[in-house]
Amino acid sequence: MSIEVYRDAWGVPHLRAGDPDELAFAQGRVTARDRAWQLEVERHRAQGTTAAFLGAAELGWDVFARRVRLADTARLCFARLERTDAPTAAWVRAYVDGVNDGLAEGARRAPEFAETGLAPGRWEPWTPLAVWLSTHILFAGFPTKLWREEVARRLGEEWTELFATDGPGTAGSNGWVVAGERTASGAALVAGDPHRFIEAPGVYQQIRLACPAYDVVGLAVPGVPGLAHFGHTGPVAWAITNAMADYQDVYRERLRRLPDGGVEALGPEGWRPATAHTETIEVAGGEPVVIEAIETDRGPVIVGTDEEPAAEGPEGVRTGGDGGDGGVGGVGGWEVLALRYPPRVTGELGFGVLPALLRARTVGDVDAALDGWVEPVNVVQAADTRGGLLHRVAGHVPVRDRLNSLRTVPAWDPAHAWADAPAPLPRAEVRGHAVMANARGLAAPLGVEFAPPHRADRIDALLGASADWTPEAVTAVHRDTDNPSAAPLLAAVGRAEAGLSPAASAVRERLLAWDRRMDAESTGAGLYAAVRGAVVRRLAGHEAFAALREPAPYPEVFRPWLALGPRVAFALETLLTAGPVPAGDVDRIVREALEEVAAGEPPAAWGTTHRLAPWQALPDPDDARWPGLAGDHDCVLSTSSVPGWTDRSARASAARYVWDLADRERSGWIVPFGASGVPGDPHHQDQLPLWLRGELAPVTTDWQYLTKEQG
């Protein structure tokens, strides 16, 4: 083999090989050596086998992964890839071969294997596809449909979309492209940051992939070959954000058990066979759990596989028997929910896009490659050295009835079937600059809930203030901590003058004088957060929401979307001015919140309580070591917490980047921790200080300034 591995000053791997397949092998091997524990956790998550070594706490995820058929869908998609695109299938196999070649060495370096007793397993050719599915299956937030169903049922149909917001389960991003006419160099800049739940090790891997066919730097998803989301080939660079599109549906199904133990489901054409089998989930320190996995013509059953005879079915239809009329019913029938998602339906995951992106030289190449993109649905921006610019949506969005996007829908009603062809994908011309930040805009026809416009508007205003942008100046945009979403609460505080105690009046005056910046050292931001939290708790406790306090009857994996407190927190702007809580009660709640904060200890600076809280497969025994953060949910520097319940931030920038089309070496990138997933490695967390300051590490591409790895 002709593989060479180099490292830059931050330990980032720069790989060189004789051809793309050799290079894919090298990418798999170096990733396994650097991140063996992370890779094996991801493989087990995709297969629904994490409880076997992490214990009962992971059982909820494993049950979901098995029932939604993640691994089986990956197998189907890889089989289709082999039939329709053999070169890409071989490229994926080469990556997997590299992972398997490097896992044993990587596992010896990673103490987590000894701590849990886990032995490194073997990756299959379809495993990267399963990792991709596992990473993104909840990305579109289909559990929000379960929440809307509960709101309609318990609170009233008129409030179904009351809590519409960029909720706790979604993942967003900032992204922007500045045309050459508005930069100091005359060449375009592409920049941004994906917002995800922060994991340690990080969910993005800085890497360089070079062979005679291409030379690309970018951010890879560990366990997946290539550079799907963010890359710079030299002549062209691209980046994505979540389009907030709706492309998964939840169907209400009626099932009945046959005398031979089989299962039938009621569809538009009557009762039809469903597939059913049992699986056993091993649990470390506990008894194995046996589940039944059922799949109808719509998709896998994700809620309610246990037989539960019901007196009434959906929409009041009796279910005691079908009376020979073919209607809903049947002795022993019960109701479940099934998920329909594009890769399960089409057998296509779009992996053919990945090598095509690496070969891209122009925005036209990127554009053509993205026609094959499937999931998740993204807004893409790209620029090239010829002056080309791209701003479009990429992905598979089914065409169906609008109610499918809002609520659960009856499986037996043909009105809720998917059309054969997916929806057309919007695109727009870039004039000077373009911004994408999950707000209602380019992708509006494809979704229901979008992020508030604050981040998009703020970035647009900042970019509009100059026509001489440089990579350094663009990096500063990432650090902006202005919090526009504070305005409605501050307006309510402004109305709360009458009847306050002197101490509460002093709190009010301090808030009204605050500069609205969520800086880590700001006591004004800390005071705002304390008052906001008190308001959220009181609103959630208002009698208007009493019907929503009872936990929703769904599996625990969906709870982040179904808890009243976080829903109130993220919809606070709306609930302060609209909704079932009377305006007079809102004003009273704000006054009470001011009094509560005034009566307690003075709130500390924002960064004292707003600290990083990354997810780790093994809990950190030294949780107190995680640092304080600037920013907030709706700041450009987006660091999300759950106001009213915790200031800890589990979601923030999983990476930041600036791609310079004038000179790739003037580009920059950063991840929250480091290039290595091995505790104790010099590059395990060496990027954290820069990430906290909003700085970027340089992208080094001159081989003479890199260090060649021996062996």
C-alpha positions as CSV (number, residue, x, y, z in Angstrom):
1,M,0.0,0.0,0.0
2,S,1.1,3.6,-0.6
3,I,-0.7,5.0,2.5
4,E,1.1,7.8,4.4
5,V,-0.3,9.4,7.6
6,Y,0.8,12.9,8.6
7,R,-0.3,15.0,11.6
8,D,-0.5,18.8,12.1
9,A,0.2,20.6,15.3
10,W,-3.2,19.7,16.7
11,G,-2.9,16.0,15.9
12,V,-5.3,16.2,13.0
13,P,-4.7,13.3,10.5
14,H,-3.7,14.2,7.0
15,L,-3.9,11.0,4.8
16,R,-2.2,10.4,1.5
17,A,-2.7,7.3,-0.7
18,G,-2.5,6.1,-4.2
19,D,-6.2,5.8,-5.0
20,P,-9.6,6.5,-3.4
21,D,-10.2,3.0,-2.1
22,E,-6.7,2.9,-0.5
23,L,-7.5,6.3,1.0
24,A,-10.9,5.1,2.3
25,F,-9.0,2.2,4.0
26,A,-6.6,4.7,5.5
27,Q,-9.5,6.9,6.8
28,G,-11.1,3.9,8.4
29,R,-7.9,2.7,10.0
30,V,-6.8,6.0,11.4
31,T,-10.3,6.7,12.8
32,A,-10.2,3.3,14.5
33,R,-6.8,4.0,16.0
34,D,-7.8,7.5,17.2
35,R,-11.5,6.8,18.2
36,A,-12.0,3.0,18.8
37,W,-14.2,3.5,21.8
38,Q,-16.4,6.0,20.0
39,L,-16.7,3.8,16.9
40,E,-17.7,0.8,18.9
41,V,-20.3,2.7,20.9
42,E,-21.7,4.0,17.6
43,R,-21.8,0.5,16.1
44,H,-23.6,-0.9,19.1
45,R,-26.0,2.0,19.1
46,A,-26.9,1.3,15.5
47,Q,-27.4,-2.4,16.3
48,G,-29.4,-1.8,19.5
49,T,-26.8,-3.6,21.7
50,T,-25.5,-0.9,24.0
51,A,-27.2,-2.2,27.1
52,A,-25.1,-5.3,26.9
53,F,-22.0,-3.4,28.1
54,L,-23.4,0.0,29.4
55,G,-26.3,-1.4,31.4
56,A,-30.0,-0.9,31.7
57,A,-29.8,2.9,31.3
58,E,-29.4,2.3,27.5
59,L,-32.2,-0.2,27.2
60,G,-34.7,2.4,25.9
61,W,-32.5,3.3,23.0
62,D,-31.8,-0.4,22.2
63,V,-35.5,-1.2,22.1
64,F,-36.1,1.7,19.8
65,A,-33.2,0.9,17.5
66,R,-34.4,-2.7,17.2
67,R,-38.0,-1.8,16.6
68,V,-37.2,0.9,14.0
69,R,-35.0,-1.6,12.2
70,L,-31.9,0.5,11.9
71,A,-29.5,-2.3,11.2
72,D,-31.8,-4.1,8.8
73,T,-32.4,-0.8,6.9
74,A,-28.7,-0.3,6.6
75,R,-28.4,-3.9,5.2
76,L,-31.1,-3.1,2.6
77,C,-29.5,0.1,1.6
78,F,-26.1,-1.4,1.2
79,A,-27.5,-4.2,-0.9
80,R,-29.1,-1.7,-3.1
81,L,-25.8,0.3,-3.3
82,E,-24.0,-2.9,-4.4
83,R,-26.6,-3.4,-7.2
84,T,-26.7,0.2,-8.4
85,D,-23.3,1.7,-7.6
86,A,-20.6,-1.0,-7.2
87,P,-17.7,1.5,-7.1
88,T,-19.1,3.3,-4.1
89,A,-20.0,0.0,-2.4
90,A,-16.3,-1.1,-2.8
91,W,-15.2,2.3,-1.4
92,V,-17.4,1.8,1.7
93,R,-16.0,-1.7,2.1
94,A,-12.5,-0.4,1.9
95,Y,-13.3,2.0,4.8
96,V,-14.7,-0.8,6.8
97,D,-11.6,-3.0,6.1
98,G,-9.5,-0.1,7.5
99,V,-11.7,0.2,10.6
100,N,-11.3,-3.6,11.3
101,D,-7.6,-3.3,10.7
102,G,-7.2,-0.6,13.2
103,L,-9.7,-1.5,15.9
104,A,-7.5,-3.8,18.0
105,E,-4.7,-1.3,18.3
106,G,-7.2,1.5,19.0
107,A,-8.9,-0.6,21.7
108,R,-5.6,-1.2,23.4
109,R,-5.1,2.6,23.7
110,A,-8.7,3.2,25.0
111,P,-9.2,2.5,28.7
112,E,-13.0,2.3,28.3
113,F,-12.8,-1.2,26.8
114,A,-11.1,-2.5,30.0
115,E,-13.5,-0.6,32.2
116,T,-16.6,-2.1,30.6
117,G,-15.2,-5.4,29.6
118,L,-16.1,-4.7,26.0
119,A,-14.0,-6.4,23.3
120,P,-13.8,-4.7,19.9
121,G,-16.2,-6.3,17.4
122,R,-16.2,-6.6,13.7
123,W,-17.6,-4.0,11.3
124,E,-19.7,-5.2,8.4
125,P,-19.9,-3.4,5.0
126,W,-23.3,-2.0,6.0
127,T,-22.2,-0.7,9.4
128,P,-21.3,2.9,8.2
129,L,-24.8,3.2,6.8
130,A,-26.2,2.0,10.1
131,V,-24.2,4.6,12.0
132,W,-25.5,7.3,9.6
133,L,-29.1,6.2,10.2
134,S,-28.6,6.0,14.0
135,T,-27.1,9.4,14.1
136,H,-30.0,11.0,12.1
137,I,-33.1,8.9,12.8
138,L,-34.3,11.5,15.4
139,F,-32.9,14.4,13.5
140,A,-36.2,15.5,12.0
141,G,-37.9,15.3,15.3
142,F,-40.9,13.1,14.4
143,P,-41.7,12.7,18.2
144,T,-43.0,16.3,18.0
145,K,-46.0,14.8,16.2
146,L,-46.7,12.8,19.3
147,W,-46.5,16.0,21.4
148,R,-48.9,17.8,19.1
149,E,-51.3,14.8,19.4
150,E,-51.2,15.1,23.2
151,V,-51.7,18.9,23.1
152,A,-54.7,18.5,20.8
153,R,-56.2,15.8,22.9
154,R,-55.6,17.3,26.3
155,L,-55.6,21.0,25.7
156,G,-57.7,21.4,22.6
157,E,-57.3,21.3,18.8
158,E,-56.8,25.1,18.6
159,W,-53.5,24.8,20.5
160,T,-51.9,22.1,18.4
161,E,-49.1,24.4,17.1
162,L,-48.9,26.6,20.2
163,F,-45.5,25.3,21.2
164,A,-44.0,25.4,17.7
165,T,-40.3,26.2,18.1
166,D,-36.8,24.9,17.6
167,G,-37.4,22.3,20.3
168,P,-35.0,20.4,22.5
169,G,-34.8,17.4,20.2
170,T,-33.8,19.1,17.0
171,A,-30.4,19.9,15.8
172,G,-29.7,23.1,14.0
173,S,-26.7,25.1,12.6
174,N,-25.5,28.5,11.5
175,G,-24.1,28.8,8.0
176,W,-23.3,31.6,5.6
177,V,-21.6,32.3,2.3
178,V,-20.1,35.7,1.4
179,A,-19.6,36.3,-2.3
180,G,-16.2,37.5,-3.5
181,E,-17.6,41.0,-4.3
182,R,-17.9,41.4,-0.5
183,T,-14.6,40.0,0.7
184,A,-11.1,41.6,1.0
185,S,-9.5,38.9,-1.3
186,G,-12.2,39.0,-4.0
187,A,-12.9,35.3,-3.4
188,A,-15.8,33.8,-1.5
189,L,-15.9,32.7,2.2
190,V,-18.1,29.9,3.5
191,A,-18.5,29.7,7.3
192,G,-20.7,28.3,10.0
193,D,-21.1,25.9,12.8
194,P,-23.4,22.8,13.3
195,H,-25.3,22.8,16.6
196,R,-25.7,19.3,18.0
197,F,-25.8,17.6,21.3
198,I,-22.2,17.8,22.4
199,E,-20.5,14.4,22.8
200,A,-17.1,13.5,24.1
201,P,-15.4,12.5,21.9
202,G,-16.8,14.9,19.4
203,V,-19.3,14.0,16.7
204,Y,-17.1,15.6,14.0
205,Q,-13.6,14.6,13.1
206,Q,-11.2,17.0,11.4
207,I,-9.4,15.2,8.6
208,R,-7.6,15.6,5.3
209,L,-8.0,13.0,2.4
210,A,-5.5,13.3,-0.4
211,C,-4.9,11.0,-3.5
212,P,-4.2,11.7,-7.2
213,A,-8.0,12.2,-7.7
214,Y,-8.5,14.8,-5.0
215,D,-7.2,16.6,-1.9
216,V,-9.9,17.6,0.5
217,V,-10.0,18.9,4.1
218,G,-13.1,18.8,6.1
219,L,-15.2,17.4,9.0
220,A,-16.1,13.7,8.9
221,V,-18.6,11.8,10.9
222,P,-16.6,9.1,12.7
223,G,-17.7,5.7,11.3
224,V,-18.7,7.1,7.9
225,P,-16.2,7.5,5.0
226,G,-15.7,10.8,3.2
227,L,-16.8,14.3,4.2
228,A,-20.5,14.5,4.0
229,H,-21.3,17.8,5.5
230,F,-18.3,20.2,5.4
231,G,-15.4,20.1,3.0
232,H,-12.9,22.2,1.0
233,T,-11.3,20.6,-2.0
234,G,-9.3,23.7,-2.9
235,P,-11.4,24.7,-6.0
236,V,-14.7,24.4,-4.2
237,A,-16.0,24.3,-0.6
238,W,-19.4,23.3,0.8
239,A,-21.4,23.3,4.1
240,I,-24.8,22.4,5.4
241,T,-27.4,23.2,8.0
242,N,-30.6,21.4,9.0
243,A,-33.4,22.4,6.7
244,M,-36.0,21.6,9.4
245,A,-37.9,19.7,6.7
246,D,-40.5,17.1,7.7
247,Y,-39.9,13.8,6.0
248,Q,-40.9,11.1,8.5
249,D,-44.5,10.2,9.3
250,V,-46.2,8.4,12.2
251,Y,-49.2,6.2,11.4
252,R,-51.8,5.0,13.8
253,E,-52.2,1.3,13.0
254,R,-54.7,-1.3,14.0
255,L,-53.2,-4.8,14.4
256,R,-54.8,-8.1,15.1
257,R,-53.3,-11.5,16.1
258,L,-54.1,-14.5,14.0
259,P,-54.6,-18.0,15.4
260,D,-51.2,-19.1,14.1
261,G,-49.5,-16.2,16.0
262,G,-49.0,-14.0,12.9
263,V,-50.1,-10.4,12.8
264,E,-52.2,-8.4,10.4
265,A,-52.5,-4.6,10.0
266,L,-55.4,-2.6,8.7
267,G,-54.5,-0.6,5.7
268,P,-56.3,1.3,2.9
269,E,-57.0,-2.1,1.2
270,G,-58.2,-3.9,4.4
271,W,-56.3,-6.3,6.6
272,R,-52.9,-7.3,5.3
273,P,-50.1,-9.4,6.8
274,A,-47.5,-7.6,8.9
275,T,-44.1,-9.1,9.6
276,A,-43.3,-10.0,13.2
277,H,-40.4,-11.6,15.1
278,T,-38.9,-11.5,18.5
279,E,-35.4,-10.2,19.5
280,T,-33.5,-10.6,22.8
281,I,-31.6,-7.6,24.2
282,E,-28.8,-8.4,26.6
283,V,-28.5,-6.2,29.6
284,A,-25.3,-5.9,31.6
285,G,-26.1,-6.7,35.3
286,G,-29.7,-7.5,34.5
287,E,-32.0,-10.1,32.8
288,P,-32.3,-10.2,29.1
289,V,-35.3,-8.4,27.6
290,V,-37.3,-10.0,24.8
291,I,-39.2,-7.7,22.5
292,E,-41.5,-8.2,19.5
293,A,-40.6,-6.2,16.3
294,I,-43.5,-5.7,14.0
295,E,-43.6,-4.0,10.6
296,T,-46.6,-3.0,8.6
297,D,-46.8,-1.8,5.0
298,R,-46.3,1.7,6.3
299,G,-43.2,0.9,8.4
300,P,-41.8,-0.5,11.7
301,V,-44.0,-0.3,14.8
302,I,-42.2,2.0,17.3
303,V,-44.9,2.3,20.0
304,G,-47.3,-0.2,21.4
305,T,-46.2,-3.7,20.2
306,D,-47.8,-5.2,23.3
307,E,-51.3,-6.4,22.7
308,E,-53.8,-4.0,24.4
309,P,-57.4,-4.6,23.5
310,A,-59.2,-1.3,23.3
311,A,-62.9,-0.4,23.6
312,E,-62.6,2.4,21.1
313,G,-60.2,3.0,18.3
314,P,-58.9,6.2,16.8
315,E,-61.6,8.8,16.2
316,G,-64.1,6.9,18.2
317,V,-64.4,3.9,15.9
318,R,-65.5,0.8,17.8
319,T,-63.0,-2.1,17.8
320,G,-64.9,-5.0,19.3
321,G,-65.2,-6.7,15.9
322,D,-65.5,-5.9,12.3
323,G,-69.0,-7.3,11.8
324,G,-68.0,-8.5,8.4
325,D,-67.8,-5.0,7.0
326,G,-64.0,-4.8,6.8
327,G,-63.8,-1.8,9.1
328,V,-61.5,-1.2,12.0
329,G,-61.6,-4.0,14.5
330,G,-61.1,-7.7,15.0
331,V,-61.0,-9.8,18.2
332,G,-57.8,-9.1,20.1
333,G,-57.0,-6.0,18.0
334,W,-54.9,-3.3,19.4
335,E,-53.5,0.1,18.3
336,V,-49.9,1.0,17.7
337,L,-47.8,3.6,16.0
338,A,-45.6,2.9,13.0
339,L,-42.8,5.1,11.6
340,R,-42.4,5.7,7.8
341,Y,-39.0,7.1,6.8
342,P,-37.5,7.3,3.3
343,P,-34.5,4.9,3.5
344,R,-36.8,2.2,4.8
345,V,-39.2,2.8,2.0
346,T,-36.7,3.3,-0.9
347,G,-33.7,1.3,0.2
348,E,-31.6,4.4,-0.7
349,L,-29.4,6.3,1.7
350,G,-27.5,8.5,-0.8
351,F,-24.0,7.2,-0.1
352,G,-23.2,7.6,-3.7
353,V,-23.0,11.4,-3.0
354,L,-20.0,11.0,-0.7
355,P,-17.2,10.1,-3.2
356,A,-18.8,12.5,-5.7
357,L,-18.4,15.4,-3.2
358,L,-14.7,14.6,-2.8
359,R,-14.2,14.8,-6.5
360,A,-16.0,18.1,-6.9
361,R,-14.2,21.0,-8.5
362,T,-17.1,23.5,-9.0
363,V,-20.4,24.3,-7.4
364,G,-21.9,22.6,-10.4
365,D,-20.2,19.4,-9.3
366,V,-21.5,19.8,-5.8
367,D,-25.0,20.6,-7.0
368,A,-25.1,17.5,-9.3
369,A,-23.8,15.3,-6.5
370,L,-26.4,16.5,-4.1
371,D,-29.3,15.5,-6.4
372,G,-28.7,12.0,-4.9
373,W,-28.8,13.2,-1.2
374,V,-31.5,11.5,1.0
375,E,-31.2,12.0,4.7
376,P,-31.1,14.3,6.7
377,V,-32.6,17.0,4.5
378,N,-30.2,20.0,4.5
379,V,-29.8,23.5,3.2
380,V,-26.5,23.5,1.4
381,Q,-24.2,26.4,0.5
382,A,-21.1,26.2,-1.7
383,A,-18.7,28.5,-3.4
384,D,-15.8,27.9,-5.9
385,T,-12.7,29.7,-7.1
386,R,-14.5,30.6,-10.4
387,G,-17.0,32.8,-8.6
388,G,-19.7,30.1,-8.5
389,L,-22.2,30.2,-5.6
390,L,-24.8,27.6,-4.5
391,H,-27.7,27.9,-2.1
392,R,-30.2,24.9,-2.2
393,V,-32.0,22.3,-0.3
394,A,-30.9,18.6,-0.7
395,G,-32.7,15.5,0.5
396,H,-35.8,13.3,0.1
397,V,-39.1,14.8,1.3
398,P,-42.1,12.8,0.5
399,V,-45.2,14.4,-1.0
400,R,-48.3,13.7,1.1
401,D,-51.2,15.2,2.9
402,R,-50.3,18.2,5.2
403,L,-51.9,16.5,8.2
404,N,-49.1,13.9,8.0
405,S,-46.6,16.7,8.9
406,L,-48.6,17.8,11.9
407,R,-50.0,14.8,13.7
408,T,-50.2,11.0,13.7
409,V,-52.5,9.8,10.9
410,P,-54.7,6.8,10.3
411,A,-53.0,4.0,8.4
412,W,-56.2,2.8,6.8
413,D,-57.0,6.1,5.2
414,P,-55.6,6.3,1.6
415,A,-55.4,10.1,1.9
416,H,-52.2,9.7,3.9
417,A,-50.2,7.7,1.4
418,W,-47.0,9.0,-0.1
419,A,-46.8,10.0,-3.7
420,D,-44.4,8.1,-5.9
421,A,-42.1,11.1,-6.5
422,P,-40.5,13.2,-3.7
423,A,-41.1,17.0,-3.4
424,P,-39.1,19.4,-5.6
425,L,-36.3,21.1,-3.7
426,P,-36.0,24.9,-3.5
427,R,-32.9,26.9,-4.4
428,A,-32.1,30.6,-4.4
429,E,-29.6,33.0,-5.9
430,V,-26.9,34.3,-3.7
431,R,-26.7,38.1,-3.7
432,G,-23.8,39.5,-1.8
433,H,-24.2,37.0,1.0
434,A,-26.7,34.3,2.1
435,V,-27.5,33.0,5.6
436,M,-28.9,29.7,6.7
437,A,-29.8,29.2,10.4
438,N,-32.8,26.8,10.4
439,A,-35.3,29.7,10.2
440,R,-38.4,29.7,8.0
441,G,-37.0,30.7,4.6
442,L,-35.7,28.6,1.7
443,A,-37.0,25.3,3.1
444,A,-40.4,26.7,4.3
445,P,-42.5,24.6,1.9
446,L,-40.9,21.4,3.2
447,G,-41.5,21.8,7.0
448,V,-43.8,22.8,9.8
449,E,-41.6,24.0,12.7
450,F,-38.5,26.2,12.2
451,A,-36.1,28.0,14.4
452,P,-37.0,31.5,15.4
453,P,-35.5,34.0,13.0
454,H,-33.1,35.5,15.6
455,R,-29.8,33.8,14.6
456,A,-30.5,34.2,10.8
457,D,-31.4,37.9,11.2
458,R,-28.5,38.7,13.4
459,I,-25.9,37.0,11.1
460,D,-27.6,38.8,8.1
461,A,-27.2,42.2,9.9
462,L,-23.6,41.6,10.9
463,L,-22.7,40.5,7.3
464,G,-24.4,43.5,5.9
465,A,-22.3,45.9,7.9
466,S,-19.1,45.3,5.8
467,A,-18.0,44.6,2.2
468,D,-14.4,43.8,3.1
469,W,-14.7,40.4,4.9
470,T,-11.7,38.4,5.8
471,P,-11.5,34.9,7.4
472,E,-10.5,36.6,10.8
473,A,-13.5,38.9,10.7
474,V,-15.9,36.2,9.8
475,T,-14.6,34.1,12.7
476,A,-15.7,36.9,15.0
477,V,-19.3,36.4,13.8
478,H,-19.3,33.0,15.5
479,R,-18.7,34.7,18.8
480,D,-21.7,37.0,18.8
481,T,-23.7,36.8,22.1
482,D,-26.5,39.2,21.4
483,N,-29.8,37.6,22.6
484,P,-32.8,38.9,20.6
485,S,-35.1,36.4,22.1
486,A,-34.8,38.2,25.4
487,A,-36.9,41.1,24.1
488,P,-40.5,39.8,24.9
489,L,-39.5,39.0,28.5
490,L,-37.8,42.3,29.0
491,A,-40.9,44.0,27.6
492,A,-42.9,42.2,30.3
493,V,-40.4,43.2,32.9
494,G,-40.8,46.8,31.7
495,R,-44.6,46.6,32.3
496,A,-44.1,45.2,35.9
497,E,-43.3,48.5,37.6
498,A,-46.3,48.7,39.9
499,G,-46.5,46.9,43.2
500,L,-42.9,45.6,43.4
501,S,-40.9,45.5,46.5
502,P,-37.8,47.7,46.6
503,A,-35.5,44.7,46.0
504,A,-37.6,43.5,43.1
505,S,-37.6,47.0,41.6
506,A,-33.8,47.0,41.8
507,V,-33.8,43.7,39.9
508,R,-36.1,45.1,37.3
509,E,-34.0,48.2,36.8
510,R,-30.8,46.1,36.4
511,L,-32.5,44.0,33.8
512,L,-33.8,46.9,31.8
513,A,-30.3,48.4,31.8
514,W,-28.7,45.1,30.7
515,D,-27.0,45.1,27.2
516,R,-28.8,41.8,26.2
517,R,-25.4,40.0,25.7
518,M,-25.1,36.5,27.1
519,D,-21.4,36.8,28.0
520,A,-20.0,34.2,30.4
521,E,-18.7,36.9,32.8
522,S,-21.9,38.9,32.6
523,T,-23.9,39.2,35.9
524,G,-26.7,40.9,33.9
525,A,-27.0,37.7,31.8
526,G,-27.0,35.6,34.9
527,L,-29.8,37.8,36.4
528,Y,-31.8,37.5,33.2
529,A,-31.4,33.7,33.2
530,A,-32.6,33.5,36.8
531,V,-35.7,35.6,36.1
532,R,-36.4,33.7,32.9
533,G,-36.1,30.4,34.8
534,A,-38.6,31.6,37.4
535,V,-41.0,32.7,34.8
536,V,-40.8,29.4,32.9
537,R,-41.5,27.4,36.0
538,R,-44.5,29.5,36.9
539,L,-45.9,29.3,33.4
540,A,-45.5,25.6,33.3
541,G,-47.3,25.4,36.7
542,H,-50.2,27.5,35.5
543,E,-53.6,25.8,35.6
544,A,-54.0,26.4,31.9
545,F,-51.4,23.6,31.3
546,A,-52.6,21.2,34.0
547,A,-53.8,18.7,31.5
548,L,-50.3,18.4,30.0
549,R,-48.5,17.7,33.2
550,E,-49.2,14.0,33.2
551,P,-46.4,12.2,31.4
552,A,-47.3,11.2,27.9
553,P,-47.6,7.4,27.4
554,Y,-44.7,6.9,25.1
555,P,-41.3,5.2,25.4
556,E,-38.6,7.1,27.3
557,V,-36.4,7.7,24.2
558,F,-39.1,10.3,23.1
559,R,-39.2,12.1,26.5
560,P,-37.1,15.1,25.4
561,W,-39.9,16.0,23.0
562,L,-42.8,15.3,25.4
563,A,-42.0,17.1,28.7
564,L,-44.0,20.2,29.5
565,G,-41.2,22.1,31.1
566,P,-38.8,22.2,28.2
567,R,-41.7,22.8,25.8
568,V,-42.7,25.9,27.8
569,A,-39.1,27.0,28.0
570,F,-38.5,26.9,24.3
571,A,-41.8,28.5,23.5
572,L,-41.5,31.3,26.0
573,E,-41.6,34.1,23.5
574,T,-44.9,32.9,22.2
575,L,-46.4,32.1,25.6
576,L,-45.7,35.6,26.9
577,T,-47.9,37.1,24.3
578,A,-50.3,34.4,23.2
579,G,-51.8,31.1,24.3
580,P,-54.1,29.9,27.1
581,V,-52.5,31.9,29.9
582,P,-54.4,35.2,30.3
583,A,-52.3,38.4,29.9
584,G,-53.0,39.4,33.4
585,D,-51.7,36.2,34.7
586,V,-48.5,36.6,32.6
587,D,-47.9,40.0,34.1
588,R,-48.5,38.5,37.6
589,I,-46.1,35.7,36.9
590,V,-43.4,38.1,35.8
591,R,-43.8,40.2,39.0
592,E,-43.6,37.0,41.1
593,A,-40.5,35.9,39.3
594,L,-38.8,39.3,40.0
595,E,-39.7,39.0,43.7
596,E,-38.4,35.4,43.8
597,V,-35.0,36.4,42.3
598,A,-34.8,39.5,44.5
599,A,-35.4,37.4,47.7
600,G,-32.6,34.9,46.9
601,E,-28.9,35.1,46.6
602,P,-27.8,37.5,43.9
603,P,-27.4,35.4,40.7
604,A,-23.8,34.7,39.7
605,A,-22.3,35.5,36.3
606,W,-23.9,33.6,33.5
607,G,-20.9,31.3,33.0
608,T,-21.0,30.1,36.6
609,T,-24.1,28.1,36.0
610,H,-24.1,27.9,32.2
611,R,-21.5,25.2,32.0
612,L,-20.8,22.6,29.4
613,A,-22.5,19.2,29.9
614,P,-21.3,16.8,27.2
615,W,-22.8,13.3,26.7
616,Q,-20.4,10.5,27.3
617,A,-21.1,6.8,27.1
618,L,-19.5,6.4,30.5
619,P,-20.4,9.2,33.0
620,D,-17.5,11.5,33.9
621,P,-16.6,11.1,37.6
622,D,-15.3,14.8,37.6
623,D,-18.4,16.6,36.2
624,A,-17.3,19.8,37.9
625,R,-14.3,20.2,35.5
626,W,-16.5,21.3,32.6
627,P,-16.1,25.0,31.9
628,G,-18.6,27.8,31.8
629,L,-20.0,29.1,28.5
630,A,-21.1,32.2,26.8
631,G,-24.1,32.3,24.5
632,D,-27.6,31.0,24.7
633,H,-30.1,29.1,22.6
634,D,-31.0,32.0,20.2
635,C,-27.6,33.7,20.1
636,V,-25.3,33.2,17.1
637,L,-23.0,31.6,19.7
638,S,-25.7,29.0,20.3
639,T,-25.3,27.1,23.6
640,S,-28.6,25.6,24.6
641,S,-29.9,24.8,28.1
642,V,-33.4,24.2,29.5
643,P,-34.4,27.4,31.2
644,G,-36.3,26.8,34.4
645,W,-34.7,23.4,34.9
646,T,-31.0,23.7,34.2
647,D,-28.5,26.2,32.9
648,R,-26.1,23.4,31.9
649,S,-25.6,23.3,28.2
650,A,-25.8,19.9,26.4
651,R,-26.1,21.4,22.9
652,A,-23.8,23.8,21.2
653,S,-21.4,24.2,18.3
654,A,-20.1,20.7,17.5
655,A,-17.6,22.3,15.2
656,R,-16.9,25.7,13.7
657,Y,-15.2,26.4,10.3
658,V,-14.3,29.2,7.8
659,W,-13.5,28.0,4.3
660,D,-11.5,30.6,2.3
661,L,-11.7,30.1,-1.5
662,A,-8.8,32.5,-2.0
663,D,-6.3,30.5,0.0
664,R,-7.2,27.2,1.7
665,E,-4.4,27.7,4.2
666,R,-6.2,30.9,5.5
667,S,-9.2,28.7,6.4
668,G,-9.8,27.6,10.0
669,W,-11.7,25.0,12.0
670,I,-12.2,23.9,15.5
671,V,-14.0,21.1,17.5
672,P,-15.0,21.2,21.2
673,F,-12.3,18.8,22.4
674,G,-9.6,17.4,20.1
675,A,-8.5,15.1,17.3
676,S,-8.0,12.1,19.6
677,G,-10.7,10.2,21.4
678,V,-8.2,8.6,23.8
679,P,-8.1,10.0,27.4
680,G,-4.6,11.2,28.2
681,D,-3.6,11.7,24.6
682,P,-2.0,15.2,24.1
683,H,-4.7,15.9,21.5
684,H,-7.7,14.6,23.5
685,Q,-8.9,18.0,24.6
686,D,-6.3,20.5,23.4
687,Q,-8.8,22.4,21.2
688,L,-11.2,23.1,24.1
689,P,-9.6,26.4,25.2
690,L,-9.8,27.8,21.6
691,W,-13.3,26.6,21.2
692,L,-14.3,28.3,24.4
693,R,-12.8,31.6,23.2
694,G,-14.4,31.3,19.8
695,E,-11.1,31.0,18.0
696,L,-10.2,28.6,15.1
697,A,-7.2,26.4,14.6
698,P,-5.4,26.9,11.3
699,V,-5.9,24.6,8.4
700,T,-2.4,23.5,7.4
701,T,-2.1,21.8,3.9
702,D,1.6,22.2,3.1
703,W,3.0,18.7,3.6
704,Q,6.4,20.1,4.7
705,Y,4.8,21.6,7.8
706,L,3.2,18.3,8.8
707,T,4.7,15.5,10.8
708,K,4.8,12.1,9.2
709,E,3.7,9.2,11.4
710,Q,6.1,6.3,11.4
711,G,4.8,2.8,11.0
